[in-house]
Amino acid sequence: MMRRRIGLVAAGMAALMAIPLAAHADDDLEEMLEIAVSGEFHGTGVLMCSWGDQSAASTYEVTRSDGVSMVHGPSGDLMVSGTASATRSGTEWYGMEVGRTSEWALSDRYTMTEPRRITRMGRDAGEVFIMDGAMVRARLIVDTESGVPLLTEIFDGNGEIFRVAAMLEFAAGDVDMGDMPDMADMERSPMQPMSSTVDHRETSLPVLIAGYRLSDSYPGGQGVIQVYYSDGLFSFSVFESKRTATPAAFKSARIMEIDGSLYRTLVTPSNIWVQWHAPDNTYVLVGDLPPDHLREALAELPEPGERAFFVRLWRRLFG
C-alpha cells in the first residue's frame, strides 16, 4: 500500500477512510492499516481538535462509490480516486496526479489491542486501541460491514483526547454520488516526488525526526521544498524556503513558547500548523501528529533564530 499526499484541506476527513478494522481479531496492526476501504457508503460527521487553549471543529459529508471518495467540508470539496485527486474552488475543479511515492511503513512503536465487538449507531462494530508503548494513542470504533471508522479518538502524551472524528449519520451499501466531474477529463497538475528516503539531497532536513521517517519531498514554487514525514499512523510536512517575511496566514496566529522557543501556531480541525524563522530559512510545519510528538519533532528541526547583526546590516545595505 502507498499513502497518497492528498490535499490538506480535507485530510482529516479522508483519514477517516484510511484506518479500517481487520476482519479477523488476530490480524496485527500493520495488516489492519493496509486494508483499503472498498465498500460503498455515505455519512456525515464532525471533526474536532483541541491543543492548549486553541480548538477548532467542523462538520463534513463523505460518500464513497465505485472506488471514488467525495468529501464535502466547510473549506471546500475533495474527490479522490486512485492516485488522482481534485479540489473544488467556487465552481471550478482542479485536478492533481501524485506520481511515485515511497512505500508505506508502520513504526514498530505501535501495537494494537484485541478488537472487541460492540454496537454503535445500531450497527455491528469493533472497538480497538492503538498503543504507543504503554500509552493509549488512539481508540477506534469501526463498522464491521464496511470497514469505515465510526469514531476515532486521538490522545496526547498526557492521556487527554486531542482530536475526535465521529460519524453522526452513516449508511453502507449502494449510494448515489450525484453529478460529479469526470476526473479523466480534468487538467491535472503532476506532483512528482523529488526524492526518496535513499536520495534526499535536495533538503538539509534529517531523514528521521522523532520516530517519523522522511518519505518523500516535492518541489514547490519560488524555491519552496515540501518534505513529507510519516510514522505510518500520523504524518506531517515541513515546507522549507529561503528566509522570507512571515506568511500572511500566520501574522495574526497565536505565539506559543515550546521548549523555550517561540513559534506561530494555528489549529484546524484536522491539522496543527506551526511557522517559524531560522537564521537563513523559513519553515512551516503542518500535520496531524499529537502535541507530544510535535514537541519532539520541533526539537530536532532547525531552531527559531535571527541573523547575526552584521549579516542583517550587510544584506540591508547590499542585498
N, C-alpha and C positions, 0 to 999 in steps of 0.2 A: 504494500500500500504506500502511496506517496501523498503527503499532505499538500494541498493546494494553498497558495498565498492569495486568498480571496480578499476582496475589499474590506477594509477595517470598519466601514460604516455599519455593516451588519454581521461582523464576525462573531459576536456573541450569540446572535440568533442562529447563525449557521452552525455554531459549535454544538447546539442542541441536537443536531442530527449526526454528529460525528462520534458520539460515545454510546453505542448501543450495548445491550446486555447479551452476554453469551447464552446460547440455547441450553447449555449444559452447565451445571453448577461447578464441575471440576475443571472447566476451562480457566486458564490463568489470565491475568490482566492484559498482557500484550495481545493474546488471541482475541480477547473481548474487544479491544480498541481497534483491531484490524478488520472487524466485520462491518461491512458497509451497510448502511440502511438502504434497503431496496424496496420496502413496502410503500404503498400509496397511502397518504393521509392528509388531513387538514386540521389545523389547530390555531388557536390564539393563546397568547401568553403574556407574561410580564417578566422583565429583566431588571434587577435592582443590584446596585453596588454601593458599598459604604467603605470609606477609608478615612480614618480620623474623624474630623468634623465635616468632611465633604461626602456627599451622597448624590446619586442620580438614579432615575428609574425611567423605564419606557415600556410601552406595550408593543406587541408585534403580531403579525399574522403570517403563518408559514404553510405552504402547500407543496406536496411532492407527488409527481406523477410521471410515468414513462421516463424515469431517470433524470428528470428536471426538477430542481428545487427553486421555489419562488418565495422570497421573504419581503413582506411589506412592513416598514417601520417608520417612525417619525422622521428619520433622517433621509428616507428615500427607499427605493426598491432595489433588490438584488436578485439576480437569476443566475443559477449555477448549473452547468451540465458538463460532466467530464472535466477536462482541463480548461474549459471556456467559462467565462463569467461575463455578466453585463450589469451595469447600473443605470438607473434612470434619473436624469436631471430634468425637471419640468416634463416636457412631453417627449424628449429625445432619449434614446437608449445608446449607451456607449459600451462596446464590447472589448474584452481583453482575453488574450490567449496566453496561458502560462506554459512555457516550454519545459525543458528538462529541469527536474528538481532532485535534490538528494533523497536517498532512501530514508523513510521514516524509521526512527528507533526510539524505544521507550527506555527511560532511565531506570536503572536497577534499584533506585531508591524507593520505587513504588511497588506496593503489593496490594492484593485485593482480598477482602473477606469473602466467605462463602455467601452466595446470594440467598436471600430469604424471601420466599414468596409471600406477597401481600396483595391487598386490593386498594387501588387508588382510582378515583373518578369512576367507580363501578366497574373497573377493568382489572383483569389479572395482571400483576406486575411483579417485578423483582426489586428488592432493596439490596444495595451493596455499598460497602465503604471502601474507599481507596486510601491506603495508609502511606504516610511519608515517614518511614521509620516507625516509631511508636505513636506518632501523631495522626489523627484523622485529618486528611487533606480534602476529601470530597465525599459527599453522600449522594447517591444516585437512586432514583426510583424510575424504572424503565418498563415501558409497556411490553408485555411478553409477545403479543402478536406481531407488532411492527418493529420492535427494537428501538423505539423513539423514547428518549428521556422525558418523563412527565414532570420530574422535579430534579434539579441539580443544585446542590449547596456546596460552595467552596469555603474552606476555613482558613483563617490566618494562623500565624505562629502562636497566638495565644488561645487557640481553640474557639475563637469567635467567628461567626458567619461573616464572610467578606462579600460574597456575591451569591445571588439566588436567581435561578431561572425556573419558572413554573408555568406549566400549561394550565390555562383556565378553562378552555374548551378543547376537546380532542375527538376526532373520528377517524378510524382507519378504514381502508377499502377504497373503492373507486371514487375519485374526486374529479371535479371539473376545474381545470386550470383557467378557464375563461380565455379571453383574447390575449395572446402572447405574441411578441415579435419572434420572427424566425432568426435564431442565432446564426444560422448558416449564411443569411443574407447581410448580417451586420458587418460593418467595417471594424476590424479588430486591431488593437494596438498590441503587438507582441511584447511579452515581458520575459526576456530570456535571462536566466541567471548568469552573472559574470564569472562565478567561481563555485567551488565546492569545498567540502571540508579538507580536501587534499591540496587544492590550489586556491589560496585566499590572499594573494599578494596585492590585490587592489586596495585593501584596507589594512590599517595598522592595528585594528582591534583583535583581541585574542580569540583563539579557536574555542576555548572553553571558559565560560563565565558562570560561576556559582552553580555548576551542575548542568547548565544549558550549553548545548553544542552549536557552533556555527554551522548552519545547514546550507545556506545559500546567500549570495549577495547579488544585488541588482543595480544597474546604473540608473541614475535619475538626471533630471535636468539641472543645469547650472552647477555641475560638478558634485551633486549630492550622490552619495552611495547609501543604499539601504542594505543593512546586514541583518539577516534573519537567524534567530536563535530558537531552539526548542529543546525541551526535555521529554517530548513525546506526549505530555499531558497539557502543559502550558507552553506559551511561546511569547516572544517579543521581538520587535525590530528596533534597531538603532540606526537613525539617519545621521550620517556624518558629512560635514561640509567644512570648507574653509570658514574661518570666523566671520560671521555676518551680524547684522542687527538682530535683536530679538524678534522672532516671527510675530506677526500681528495677533495671532490667536492666543499668544501667551502673555501679551503685555498687561492684561488685567487678571492673569492667573494668580492663584494663591502661592505665596512664597513659603516654602516649607524647609525647615532645617532637618537634614538627615545625616546622622553621624558627623555633625559639625560642619557640614557643607550646605549651601543654600541652593535650592532648585525651585523652578516654577512648575507647578503641578496642576493638572486638570483631571477630573474624574468623570467618566461617562458610564452608562450602564454596562458596557461590555469591555472597557479598557481603562487603564491608567496611562496618562500622558505626562512625561517629565522632560523639561527643557533646561539646558544649561550651556554656559560658555566655558571652554577651556582656553588656555592662553592663545592657541593657534586655530582651534576648531570650534564649531558649534554643533551641539548634539541634541537630538530629540529621541527619546525612547518611548515606544508605545507597545503595550502588551496586556495580556490577561493574567499575568502572573500575580500570585498573592503578595501582600505587602512585605512579609519577611523575606521572600525570595527577591523582591525588588531591592530591598536594602542591601542584601548580599551582592546582587549584580552591580549596583551603583558603586559599591566599594572596590570592585575590580575593573571599573571603567575609568577613563581619564577624569581627574578631579576638576571641579569648577575652579577657575582662577583667572587672574588678569595678566596681561602682558607686562613685562618689566617697564618701568617708567621710560627709560631711554629708547626702548623699542617702540613704545607708543609715540614718543616725540619724533623719532626718526620717520616713522610711517606717516605721521600727520604732516610733516614738513615735505617729505619727498615721495610719498605714495607707496 
